[in-house]
């Protein structure tokens, strides 16, 4: 191969196979978190898994395209592989172009379903409208892309007689991508409208809202993809189309990661709580409220009268996620012996509230 031939192939491979491991890591941790909390996967998880499967499949197809010359100018591909090579690459490219809108739609649907878990009232209607409209528009874009030529074989075999309507596909594809990005921003900002009204500490409100707003980055990738879609039919697609493949994969993988972050926040919170509990259990117990009974060498814990002369037994506390029990005189509580079960109860595992999304 001539070393002077311009080739975007290595950049395409590097970008795709950076997105795949990141999406895989976040999705795996999300599913581990569900297992860790002893909950079964729900529809939001299934949509995300389906989206990841398409992302992996399309990345493999683009990798095969790069092996056959995708990323180089068309004239060099024809010189190396002939028209048959061009047809093979075009066929795989159009499979990728057809499947990618579904991966984008389902990844956003996953986050929408998660929101439906926790919101109430009219906001549910808004989320349902976003889910339905995004899926509808991206599905139309996918099938418009697939059937833009008559006969359909002309998509990947330019020598086949027939006609195509690329302008129609370009307009619908650009509209669907822009709408998808706008919906990402909507889904990212929507949690703030109801989280801020909840009876939570300010720190908790910010933590939950920020964790659920990572879709802003997915919306940004969708806007960048619009730029390359705008010039799709004005450039040599074999040479410049790699940018579209890269940003399409980036949008899907970023949405997968953004949808997983709220769940991972719970995992990090619970692990931190368990570590803190372990350290507390290993620290020396507070003996300020203990004394030695007469005729015995053993030390018996009793409430400190100096701490509270009118001591009355406190009920056993129940910990819920990040909930904090205030106004408790810890001098009146015996040292806690943390084992695995008590740590699980302490960390809130198995209990579902807003902070478990």
Residue pairs with C-beta under 8 A, 6 or more apart in sequence:
1 80
5 72
5 73
5 76
6 72
6 73
6 239
7 71
7 72
8 71
8 72
8 239
8 240
8 242
8 243
9 66
9 69
9 70
9 71
9 72
9 242
10 71
11 71
11 242
11 246
12 62
12 66
12 70
12 71
12 242
12 245
12 246
13 63
13 66
15 246
15 249
15 250
16 59
16 62
16 63
16 245
16 246
16 249
17 59
17 63
19 55
19 59
19 249
19 250
19 252
19 253
20 55
20 56
20 59
20 249
20 253
22 253
22 257
23 52
23 55
23 252
23 253
23 256
23 257
24 52
26 256
26 257
26 260
26 261
26 264
27 48
27 49
27 52
27 256
27 260
29 260
29 263
29 264
29 267
30 45
30 48
30 259
30 260
30 263
30 264
31 41
31 45
32 267
33 263
33 264
33 266
33 267
34 40
34 41
34 45
34 263
36 267
36 270
36 349
37 266
37 270
37 349
37 350
37 356
38 349
38 350
39 350
39 352
41 49
42 113
43 113
44 110
44 111
44 113
44 114
44 117
44 259
45 110
47 106
47 107
47 109
47 110
47 113
48 106
48 107
48 110
48 256
48 259
48 260
50 103
50 106
51 102
51 103
51 104
51 106
51 107
51 110
51 252
51 255
51 256
52 256
54 99
54 100
54 102
54 103
54 106
54 252
55 103
55 249
55 252
55 253
55 256
57 99
58 95
58 96
58 99
58 100
58 103
58 245
58 248
58 249
59 249
61 92
61 93
61 95
61 96
62 70
62 92
62 93
62 96
62 245
62 249
64 92
65 89
65 92
65 93
66 242
68 77
68 81
68 85
68 88
68 89
69 76
69 77
69 80
69 81
69 85
69 89
69 238
70 77
70 89
70 93
70 238
70 241
70 242
71 238
71 239
71 242
72 238
72 239
73 236
73 238
73 239
74 86
74 236
74 237
74 238
74 239
77 85
77 86
77 89
77 238
78 85
78 86
81 88
83 158
83 159
86 158
86 238
87 156
87 157
87 158
88 156
89 238
90 155
90 156
90 157
90 158
91 155
91 156
93 156
93 237
93 241
94 145
94 146
94 155
94 156
96 245
96 248
97 142
97 145
97 146
98 142
98 143
98 145
98 146
99 142
100 142
100 248
100 249
100 252
101 138
101 139
101 141
101 142
101 145
101 176
102 138
102 139
102 142
103 252
104 138
104 180
104 222
104 248
104 251
104 252
104 255
105 134
105 135
105 138
105 139
105 180
106 135
107 218
107 252
107 255
107 256
107 259
108 130
108 131
108 134
108 180
108 183
108 184
108 187
108 215
108 218
108 255
109 131
109 134
109 135
110 255
110 259
111 187
111 215
111 255
111 258
111 259
112 127
112 128
112 130
112 131
112 187
113 131
114 259
114 262
114 357
115 123
115 127
115 187
115 190
115 191
115 212
116 124
116 127
116 128
117 357
118 354
118 357
119 127
119 190
119 194
120 194
123 190
123 193
123 194
126 190
127 187
127 190
130 183
130 186
130 187
133 179
133 183
134 179
134 180
134 183
137 175
137 176
137 179
137 180
138 176
138 180
140 172
140 176
141 172
141 173
141 175
141 176
141 177
144 168
144 169
144 172
144 173
145 169
145 173
146 152
146 155
148 155
148 164
148 165
148 166
148 168
148 169
149 155
149 162
149 163
149 164
149 165
150 162
150 163
150 164
151 160
151 162
153 160
153 162
154 160
154 161
154 162
154 163
154 164
155 164
166 233
167 233
170 229
170 230
170 232
170 233
173 229
173 232
174 226
174 229
174 230
177 222
177 225
177 226
177 229
178 222
178 223
178 226
180 222
180 251
181 218
181 219
181 220
181 221
181 222
181 223
181 225
181 226
182 219
183 219
184 215
184 216
184 218
184 219
184 222
184 255
185 215
185 216
185 219
187 215
188 212
188 213
188 214
188 215
188 216
188 219
188 258
189 213
191 208
191 209
191 212
191 213
192 209
192 213
195 205
195 208
195 209
195 212
195 354
196 205
196 209
198 205
198 354
200 208
200 354
201 324
204 322
204 355
207 265
208 262
208 265
208 354
208 355
208 357
211 261
211 262
211 265
212 261
212 262
212 357
214 257
214 258
214 261
215 255
215 258
215 259
217 254
217 258
218 251
218 254
218 255
218 258
221 247
221 250
221 251
221 254
222 251
224 247
224 250
225 244
225 247
225 248
225 250
225 251
228 240
228 243
228 244
228 247
229 244
231 240
232 241
232 244
235 241
262 357
263 357
266 321
266 355
266 356
266 357
269 321
269 322
269 347
269 355
270 347
270 348
270 349
271 347
273 343
273 346
273 347
273 348
274 343
274 346
274 347
277 336
277 338
277 342
277 343
277 346
277 347
278 338
278 343
280 336
280 338
281 336
281 337
281 338
285 335
286 330
286 331
286 335
287 299
288 304
288 307
288 331
289 301
289 302
289 303
289 304
289 307
289 331
289 332
290 299
290 300
290 301
290 302
291 299
291 300
291 302
292 298
292 299
292 300
293 300
301 334
301 335
303 311
303 331
303 332
304 331
304 332
305 311
307 329
307 331
307 332
308 329
308 331
308 332
311 332
314 328
314 332
314 333
317 325
317 328
319 325
319 345
319 346
319 347
319 348
320 348
320 351
320 353
321 348
321 351
321 353
321 355
321 356
322 348
322 355
323 348
336 342
338 346
344 350
348 356
